[in-house]
Structures are given as C-alpha cells and as structure tokens.
Amino acid sequence: MSAVASPPPSLEARIHGLLPALSPAQARIAAEVLRDPAAVAGSTIGQLAARCGTSLPSVTRFCLALGLSGYAELRLTLAAESGRTSLSWERGTGSEVGPDDSLDDVLRTLLRADTRALEDTVASLDVDALGRAVRAISDARRIDLYAVAGSAAVAEDLRLRLHRIGRGASTWSDVHTALASSALLGTSDVAIGISHSGETLEVLEPVTRAGRQGATTVAITNYPRSPLARVADIVLVTAARDVTFRTGGLAGRHAQMIVLDALYLGVAQRDYPLAEQAFDATADAVADHRQRS
C-alpha cells in the first residue's frame, strides 16, 4: 500500500519558522502578511512594499526566503490559504488568552493552538531527514540527548522510551556534564539537541562539540535558520506558536513530542523482534508494582 502524502506546510507556519532570521524590512513584510493575508493577496508588490515601508527587492527576497519563486506565487498561495477561512491568520489562531476569558475559552484556545501545531509540524517535517535520524539512532553506539527547561522533560521521555526497547541513551541538562559527555563521543555515536528557539547555549555548545568529535548531530527546533539548526547534520523542525503564558518550550512541547514519538517508533520498527522482546521484558518487570482493584 502506498503511503499517503502529507499536505504541504502552511505558508503561515513557514513564516513563523523564519521570523527570527528575517531582516527588519522582511520582518515588517511578514507581520503584514500574517495580519491580513487576504489583503496582501489582492495587493501589487508595490502596494505591499509601500505599506511596509520597504523596497520591492525586499519583498522579493522575502518570497525567496519562503521557498517561493516570487511575489506572484506568494499572492496565489495566500489567496488559496486565506480563502479557506474568513478570519485572518493572526485572529484565527486563537493564540491569545485574555484576563476575562472563561476556562472553556481557555481550553478551546489551547486545543486550537496545539492541534494547529501538530498538523503544521507533521506537514512541514522532512521525512527523509527523519529517516536518516532513525537510522543513525538505531545504529548508534551511544546516544546523547541535550536539553534544558521544558525541553528537558521531553528529552527524558524519549530516553525512557528508547530504554524500554533496549536502546540505552543519556539525557544531559547541565551544561558542564553535557560538554564532558560530548567530548567522549565519536563517529559511531549520535547527539540530539532539543531547543524550541534553537539558541540555547547549553544545548548548542555540546551539540557543536559532539559534531567536532565526529558524532552524527540531530537538531529538533522550531526555527530552521537558528544556530542549532546550522550546526546539526540533521534538522527536524517543529511548527508551534506561542500562546499567552505558554511561550518558547512550553508552546512547543506537544510538537516536539510528536517528532520524538516518530523517532522512537521508527527505531522500534527497524529491529521489531528485539524491540518487542525488550518492551515485554520491561513491562513484566514492573507488573507486580501495580495496585489492581
């Protein structure tokens, strides 16, 4: 049976992923596109440049940064995507929680934000890169995971999952121990850095050192042009958006989890009999420690 292709990532997701790397002029264009995509779709390149206080070449460079051929393709894509909703992207994402919102409103906002993050992450994920990461992890002598704060909890979850199927891994959230561990990696090893922003030095430094030692390095980040993405051999990009009081790693946690779940299941598939045997053995080991009614 042939695999069903994922839909392409939305233009909105691509814009949010590139925001930190855009020039000030391009960032103004991005803000205008996000604010009113339908209006931009109906504007000439000159009208958009004037509204954003920038030049025609800046608009063209913005389009190229998104992987588009030029402004004509931007207009066509915007018209198609904004036509599927009567709301602007900015208003339609439900990314803001106000002080007077009911708990029901808060739950619906979270549901919309998390659902959108998961859908956009799956759509934008480079499946070839995911496959290369799975093979590297499956064949690795050692697996190091570097993450701090909210991303550290996600990294620890992956460590435990890999352990259940007989793939030992280590999680390092202290930069000193992370650097010490990375210094001992080699060409048979894998180093995975998890950082929503891709700018966390405590993650960036050990991943960089691991790469210098010859280890295969994997970055999991929300921003494909971030420093972490630039130093990694394999980049897996999430597509989460901030919600009030859930910024950075908190906003990206569910998106990170679906990427790490895919890595874990891919590794398990590569050596299914041994993974199944290890999983059953670990389940039996703790079976007597559950209180049954």
C-alpha positions as CSV (number, residue, x, y, z in Angstrom):
1,M,0.0,0.0,0.0
2,S,1.4,3.4,-1.0
3,A,1.9,6.0,1.8
4,V,-0.5,8.9,1.8
5,A,1.5,12.1,1.3
6,S,1.2,14.8,4.0
7,P,-0.2,18.1,2.8
8,P,2.5,20.8,2.4
9,P,3.1,23.1,5.4
10,S,1.0,26.2,5.5
11,L,2.6,29.4,4.5
12,E,1.8,30.8,7.9
13,A,3.9,28.0,9.6
14,R,6.8,28.7,7.2
15,I,6.7,32.5,8.0
16,H,6.7,31.9,11.8
17,G,9.6,29.5,11.5
18,L,11.7,32.1,9.7
19,L,10.8,35.2,11.8
20,P,13.9,35.2,13.9
21,A,16.2,35.1,10.9
22,L,14.4,37.8,8.8
23,S,15.9,41.3,8.4
24,P,13.9,44.2,9.9
25,A,12.4,45.0,6.5
26,Q,11.4,41.4,5.8
27,A,10.0,41.1,9.4
28,R,7.7,44.1,8.6
29,I,6.5,42.3,5.5
30,A,5.9,39.1,7.4
31,A,3.9,40.9,10.1
32,E,1.7,42.4,7.3
33,V,1.2,39.1,5.7
34,L,0.2,37.5,9.0
35,R,-2.1,40.4,9.9
36,D,-4.1,40.3,6.7
37,P,-3.2,37.6,4.2
38,A,-6.3,38.2,2.1
39,A,-5.4,41.9,1.6
40,V,-1.9,41.1,0.7
41,A,-3.1,38.6,-1.9
42,G,-5.0,41.4,-3.5
43,S,-2.1,43.9,-3.5
44,T,0.5,44.6,-6.0
45,I,4.2,44.2,-5.0
46,G,4.5,48.0,-4.9
47,Q,1.4,48.4,-2.7
48,L,2.8,45.9,-0.2
49,A,6.2,47.5,-0.2
50,A,4.7,50.9,0.4
51,R,2.5,49.7,3.3
52,C,5.6,48.0,5.0
53,G,7.9,51.0,4.3
54,T,10.3,48.8,2.4
55,S,11.5,48.2,-1.2
56,L,10.4,45.9,-4.0
57,P,13.6,43.8,-3.8
58,S,13.0,43.3,-0.1
59,V,9.6,41.8,-0.9
60,T,11.1,39.6,-3.5
61,R,13.8,38.4,-1.1
62,F,11.1,37.7,1.5
63,C,9.3,35.5,-1.1
64,L,12.5,33.6,-1.9
65,A,13.2,33.0,1.8
66,L,9.9,31.2,2.0
67,G,10.9,29.0,-0.9
68,L,8.6,30.7,-3.4
69,S,9.5,31.7,-6.9
70,G,8.5,35.3,-6.4
71,Y,5.6,37.6,-5.5
72,A,3.2,36.1,-7.9
73,E,3.4,32.7,-6.2
74,L,3.1,34.4,-2.8
75,R,-0.2,36.0,-3.9
76,L,-1.5,32.7,-5.3
77,T,-0.6,30.8,-2.2
78,L,-2.1,33.5,0.1
79,A,-5.3,33.6,-1.9
80,A,-5.7,29.8,-1.7
81,E,-4.9,29.6,2.0
82,S,-6.9,32.7,3.2
83,G,-9.8,31.6,1.1
84,R,-10.2,28.5,3.4
85,T,-11.1,30.8,6.4
86,S,-13.0,34.0,6.9
87,L,-10.5,35.1,9.6
88,S,-7.0,36.5,9.3
89,W,-4.3,34.1,10.5
90,E,-3.5,36.4,13.4
91,R,-7.1,36.4,14.7
92,G,-7.9,32.8,13.7
93,T,-5.1,31.0,15.6
94,G,-6.6,31.6,19.0
95,S,-3.2,32.3,20.4
96,E,-4.1,34.9,23.0
97,V,-5.7,34.3,26.4
98,G,-7.3,37.3,27.9
99,P,-7.9,38.0,31.6
100,D,-11.7,37.8,31.2
101,D,-11.7,34.6,29.2
102,S,-13.7,31.7,30.7
103,L,-12.0,28.4,31.4
104,D,-14.0,27.0,28.5
105,D,-12.5,29.7,26.2
106,V,-9.0,28.9,27.5
107,L,-9.5,25.2,26.8
108,R,-10.7,25.9,23.3
109,T,-7.7,28.2,22.7
110,L,-5.3,25.6,23.8
111,L,-7.0,22.9,21.7
112,R,-6.8,25.1,18.6
113,A,-3.2,26.1,19.2
114,D,-2.0,22.5,19.9
115,T,-3.9,21.0,17.1
116,R,-2.5,23.6,14.7
117,A,1.0,22.9,16.0
118,L,0.7,19.2,15.5
119,E,-0.8,19.5,12.0
120,D,1.8,22.0,10.8
121,T,4.6,20.0,12.3
122,V,3.6,16.9,10.5
123,A,3.1,18.8,7.3
124,S,6.4,20.6,7.4
125,L,8.6,17.7,8.8
126,D,11.3,16.5,6.4
127,V,10.5,12.8,6.3
128,D,13.9,12.0,4.6
129,A,15.7,13.7,7.5
130,L,13.5,11.8,10.0
131,G,14.5,8.6,8.3
132,R,18.2,9.5,8.5
133,A,17.8,10.3,12.2
134,V,16.1,7.0,12.8
135,R,18.9,5.0,11.1
136,A,21.6,7.0,13.0
137,I,19.9,6.4,16.4
138,S,19.2,2.7,15.6
139,D,22.9,2.1,14.6
140,A,24.5,4.2,17.3
141,R,26.9,3.0,19.9
142,R,25.9,5.9,22.3
143,I,23.0,8.3,22.2
144,D,23.3,11.6,24.0
145,L,20.3,14.0,24.5
146,Y,20.9,17.6,25.3
147,A,18.0,19.8,26.5
148,V,17.1,22.2,29.3
149,A,14.0,23.6,31.0
150,G,10.8,22.4,29.3
151,S,12.6,20.6,26.5
152,A,14.5,18.6,29.1
153,A,11.3,16.8,30.1
154,V,10.6,15.9,26.5
155,A,14.2,14.6,26.2
156,E,13.8,12.5,29.3
157,D,10.6,11.0,27.9
158,L,12.5,9.9,24.7
159,R,15.3,8.5,26.9
160,L,12.9,6.3,28.8
161,R,11.1,5.2,25.7
162,L,14.4,4.1,24.0
163,H,15.4,2.3,27.2
164,R,12.2,0.3,27.1
165,I,13.2,-1.1,23.7
166,G,16.8,-1.8,24.6
167,R,18.4,1.3,23.2
168,G,20.3,3.0,26.1
169,A,20.5,6.8,26.0
170,S,21.7,9.6,28.3
171,T,20.0,12.9,29.0
172,W,22.1,15.9,29.9
173,S,20.6,19.1,31.1
174,D,23.6,20.5,32.9
175,V,26.0,22.2,30.5
176,H,29.1,21.0,32.3
177,T,28.2,17.3,32.3
178,A,26.8,17.7,28.7
179,L,30.1,19.1,27.5
180,A,32.0,16.4,29.3
181,S,29.9,13.7,27.7
182,S,30.0,15.2,24.2
183,A,33.8,15.3,24.4
184,L,33.8,11.5,24.6
185,L,31.6,10.9,21.6
186,G,32.8,9.6,18.2
187,T,31.8,8.6,14.7
188,S,29.6,5.7,15.9
189,D,27.5,8.0,18.2
190,V,24.5,10.3,18.0
191,A,24.0,13.6,19.7
192,I,20.4,15.1,19.8
193,G,19.9,18.7,20.8
194,I,16.3,19.8,21.6
195,S,15.7,23.6,21.8
196,H,12.5,25.4,20.8
197,S,14.4,28.6,19.9
198,G,17.5,26.8,18.7
199,E,19.5,29.5,20.5
200,T,20.0,27.8,23.9
201,L,23.7,27.8,24.6
202,E,23.5,24.9,27.0
203,V,22.2,22.8,24.1
204,L,24.2,24.5,21.2
205,E,27.6,24.0,22.8
206,P,27.5,20.3,23.5
207,V,25.9,19.6,20.1
208,T,28.7,21.6,18.4
209,R,31.4,19.8,20.3
210,A,29.8,16.4,19.5
211,G,29.9,17.3,15.9
212,R,33.6,18.1,16.1
213,Q,34.2,14.7,17.6
214,G,32.6,13.1,14.6
215,A,29.2,12.2,16.1
216,T,26.1,12.5,14.0
217,T,24.2,15.5,15.3
218,V,20.4,16.0,15.3
219,A,18.6,19.3,16.0
220,I,15.0,19.5,17.0
221,T,13.9,23.1,16.9
222,N,11.1,25.4,15.8
223,Y,13.4,27.6,13.8
224,P,15.1,26.1,10.7
225,R,17.7,29.0,10.5
226,S,18.6,29.0,14.2
227,P,22.2,28.5,15.4
228,L,21.3,24.9,16.5
229,A,19.9,24.1,13.1
230,R,23.0,25.5,11.4
231,V,25.5,23.2,13.3
232,A,23.5,20.0,13.1
233,D,23.8,17.3,10.5
234,I,20.1,16.5,10.6
235,V,17.4,19.1,11.3
236,L,13.9,18.2,12.4
237,V,11.6,21.3,12.5
238,T,8.5,21.8,14.7
239,A,5.9,24.4,13.9
240,A,4.5,25.6,17.2
241,R,3.2,29.0,18.1
242,D,3.2,30.8,21.4
243,V,0.1,31.1,23.5
244,T,-0.2,33.6,26.4
245,F,1.8,32.3,29.3
246,R,2.9,29.3,27.2
247,T,5.9,30.7,25.3
248,G,9.0,29.0,24.0
249,G,9.5,25.4,25.0
250,L,6.1,25.2,26.7
251,A,4.3,26.1,23.5
252,G,6.4,23.7,21.5
253,R,6.3,20.7,23.8
254,H,3.5,18.8,22.0
255,A,5.1,19.5,18.6
256,Q,8.4,18.2,20.0
257,M,6.7,15.1,21.4
258,I,5.2,14.1,18.0
259,V,8.7,14.3,16.4
260,L,10.3,12.3,19.2
261,D,7.4,9.7,19.1
262,A,8.1,9.3,15.4
263,L,11.8,8.8,16.1
264,Y,11.1,6.3,18.8
265,L,8.6,4.3,16.7
266,G,10.9,4.4,13.7
267,V,13.8,2.9,15.8
268,A,11.5,0.2,17.2
269,Q,10.3,-0.7,13.6
270,R,13.9,-1.2,12.4
271,D,14.5,-4.0,14.8
272,Y,11.0,-5.1,15.6
273,P,11.6,-8.5,17.2
274,L,14.2,-7.3,19.6
275,A,12.3,-4.1,20.5
276,E,9.2,-6.2,21.2
277,Q,11.1,-8.6,23.4
278,A,12.7,-5.8,25.3
279,F,9.4,-4.0,25.7
280,D,7.6,-7.1,27.0
281,A,10.5,-7.8,29.4
282,T,10.4,-4.3,30.9
283,A,6.6,-4.5,31.2
284,D,6.8,-7.8,33.1
285,A,9.5,-6.4,35.4
286,V,7.1,-3.8,36.8
287,A,3.9,-5.7,36.5
288,D,3.8,-6.6,40.3
289,H,4.1,-3.0,41.2
290,R,0.5,-2.0,40.1
291,Q,-2.4,-2.0,42.5
292,R,-5.3,-3.8,41.0
293,S,-8.8,-3.5,42.1
